[in-house]
Amino acid sequence: KQEVTQIPAALSVPEGENLVLNCSFTDSAIYNLQWFRQDPGKGLTSLLLIQSSQREQTSGRLNASLDKSSGRSTLYIAASQPGDSATYLCAVRNPVNYNTDKLIFGTGTRLQVFP
Amino acid sequence: NAGVTQTPKFQVLKTGQSMTLQCAQDMNHNSMYWYRQDPGMGLRLIYYSASEGTTDKGEVPNGYNVSRLNKREFSLRLESAAPSQTSVYFCASSPRSLNSPLHFGNGTRLTVT
């Protein structure tokens, strides 16, 4: 059974720091891995999706990497800003069979960036 | 651009009452999902619908029923609410492609007393 873990559960950093959020998964047979952002009281917003054949994806100050063999992904945030404060969740997509698919979520890292 | 719309935003039920959570998407997506989010548990899949006319159980389906009314709408019904169903419920949708991101609604916060 696929399990997704995110450590640390919470992180507090000063503005301007570069930071790395970690995600690990137990079954390397994944279709893709997605990183989401969740603001308090809101739904999830997709940030980056890395396909299983890819090593990384970039969007602005965000860079996500994937190492399937070791079951790890990292989300790198450059020059953090207070507006980056949110909970970040990773999720892996594991097809059960050809006709269905499931997304397994980690419990998230709550990030606070203070001025 | 509405995306995924969930109603209601908040609901309080007494144990044993029933209700239906509504979800609609305007992105012409084939797949739709219902998740619940609980502190320390992450998001767990309740039911999903890979296409109009089909539904399948997820990880935690007990106590829930779903209806894929048409391509746009996917509703979640609690027939007899229990305190254990107190949670935040999220609806999501995606194109059929496995390599497409999910789009989420803003959630329904449900309290069962």
HADDOCK unambig.tbl for C-alpha pairs under 7 A between the chains (distance, minus, plus):
assign (segid A and resid 32 and name CA) (segid B and resid 99 and name CA) 6.66 0.50 0.50
assign (segid A and resid 42 and name CA) (segid B and resid 106 and name CA) 4.82 0.50 0.50
assign (segid A and resid 42 and name CA) (segid B and resid 107 and name CA) 6.76 0.50 0.50
assign (segid A and resid 43 and name CA) (segid B and resid 104 and name CA) 5.67 0.50 0.50
assign (segid A and resid 43 and name CA) (segid B and resid 105 and name CA) 5.49 0.50 0.50
assign (segid A and resid 43 and name CA) (segid B and resid 106 and name CA) 4.09 0.50 0.50
assign (segid A and resid 43 and name CA) (segid B and resid 107 and name CA) 5.96 0.50 0.50
assign (segid A and resid 44 and name CA) (segid B and resid 104 and name CA) 5.64 0.50 0.50
assign (segid A and resid 45 and name CA) (segid B and resid 103 and name CA) 6.86 0.50 0.50
assign (segid A and resid 45 and name CA) (segid B and resid 104 and name CA) 6.84 0.50 0.50
assign (segid A and resid 46 and name CA) (segid B and resid 101 and name CA) 6.45 0.50 0.50
assign (segid A and resid 46 and name CA) (segid B and resid 102 and name CA) 6.83 0.50 0.50
assign (segid A and resid 49 and name CA) (segid B and resid 101 and name CA) 6.64 0.50 0.50
assign (segid A and resid 51 and name CA) (segid B and resid 99 and name CA) 6.68 0.50 0.50
assign (segid A and resid 100 and name CA) (segid B and resid 50 and name CA) 6.95 0.50 0.50
assign (segid A and resid 105 and name CA) (segid B and resid 42 and name CA) 6.18 0.50 0.50
assign (segid A and resid 105 and name CA) (segid B and resid 43 and name CA) 5.91 0.50 0.50
assign (segid A and resid 106 and name CA) (segid B and resid 42 and name CA) 5.86 0.50 0.50
assign (segid A and resid 107 and name CA) (segid B and resid 40 and name CA) 6.23 0.50 0.50
assign (segid A and resid 107 and name CA) (segid B and resid 41 and name CA) 6.12 0.50 0.50
assign (segid A and resid 107 and name CA) (segid B and resid 42 and name CA) 4.15 0.50 0.50
